[in-house]
Amino acid sequence: RRYDAGKDGFIDLMELKLMMEKLGAPQTHLGLKNMIKEVDEDLDSKLSFREFLLIFRKAAAGELQEDSGLHALARLSEIDVSTEGVKGAKNFFEAKAQAIHEASRFEEEIKAEQEEKKKQAEELKQRKAAFKELQSTFKQ
């Protein structure tokens, strides 16, 4: 929400640019586009909260390239107890645990959506095959 200047619930290219600059890891225009592309599941060229959480899931799983902007973003989310203090670290880790819990819930939703898309694609394939079969009977 802090970087969602448009208050639309998404981080677009310019908002991501400003966020990365404020976090001290500026990116090129192409780098920003690649960052979005890597986690943009609905292909709308902007990041939803769920897609934003995918960055951290991929980072935890080691699926991000070391030189990518997403890796830099995930790394910037780490905390230094000596500067934040124990209470700040506690708050950070509680928030991180909550985000992981939400990420796993979102991951389940994503898997369900992907299964539904596969099912719809298979049904479409079957309908096309049935149509072609009917079409071939009329051509004879």
NORMOKA-V369141 format. One record per pair of residues at least 24 apart in sequence whose C-alpha atoms are under 10 Angstrom apart, sorted by the first residue. I is the first residue (numbers start at 1). J is the second residue. D is the distance in Angstrom with one decimal. If there is no record, write none. Layout:
BEGIN
I;J;D + I;J;D
END
This chain:
BEGIN
1;49;9.1 + 8;48;9.5 + 9;46;9.9 + 9;47;8.6 + 9;48;6.6 + 9;49;7.3 + 10;45;9.8 + 10;46;6.2 + 10;47;5.3 + 10;48;4.8 + 10;49;6.9 + 10;50;9.8 + 10;51;9.5 + 10;52;9.2 + 11;36;9.2 + 11;45;9.2 + 11;46;5.6 + 11;47;4.9 + 11;48;6.7 + 11;49;8.3 + 11;51;9.9 + 11;52;8.5 + 12;36;8.4 + 12;44;9.3 + 12;45;7.0 + 12;46;4.5 + 12;47;6.4 + 12;48;9.1 + 13;45;7.6 + 13;46;6.7 + 13;47;8.8 + 14;46;9.8 + 15;46;9.4 + 15;47;10.0 + 16;46;8.9 + 16;47;8.9 + 19;73;9.4 + 20;69;8.5 + 20;70;9.8 + 20;72;9.0 + 20;73;7.4 + 20;76;9.6 + 23;72;9.5 + 23;73;8.1 + 23;76;7.2 + 23;77;9.4 + 24;72;9.6 + 24;73;9.6 + 24;76;8.7 + 25;69;7.8 + 25;72;7.0 + 25;73;7.7 + 25;76;8.6 + 26;69;8.6 + 26;72;9.7 + 27;68;9.5 + 27;69;6.9 + 27;72;10.0 + 28;69;9.5 + 31;68;7.9 + 31;69;6.7 + 31;70;9.4 + 32;68;9.7 + 32;69;7.3 + 32;70;9.0 + 33;69;10.0 + 34;68;8.7 + 34;69;8.4 + 34;70;9.1 + 35;68;7.5 + 35;69;6.1 + 35;70;5.9 + 35;71;9.4 + 35;73;9.7 + 36;69;9.6 + 36;70;8.7 + 38;64;9.3 + 38;70;8.5 + 39;70;9.2 + 41;110;9.0 + 49;103;9.7 + 49;106;9.8 + 50;102;8.7 + 50;103;7.2 + 50;105;9.7 + 50;106;6.4 + 50;107;8.6 + 50;109;9.8 + 50;110;9.1 + 51;103;9.4 + 51;106;9.1 + 51;107;9.9 + 51;110;9.9 + 52;103;9.6 + 53;99;7.4 + 53;100;8.2 + 53;102;8.4 + 53;103;6.0 + 53;104;9.6 + 53;106;8.6 + 53;107;9.5 + 54;100;9.8 + 54;103;7.1 + 54;104;9.6 + 54;106;8.8 + 54;107;8.2 + 55;103;10.0 + 56;96;9.7 + 56;99;9.1 + 56;100;8.5 + 56;103;8.7 + 57;99;9.7 + 57;100;7.7 + 57;103;7.2 + 57;104;8.6 + 57;107;9.1 + 60;100;10.0
END
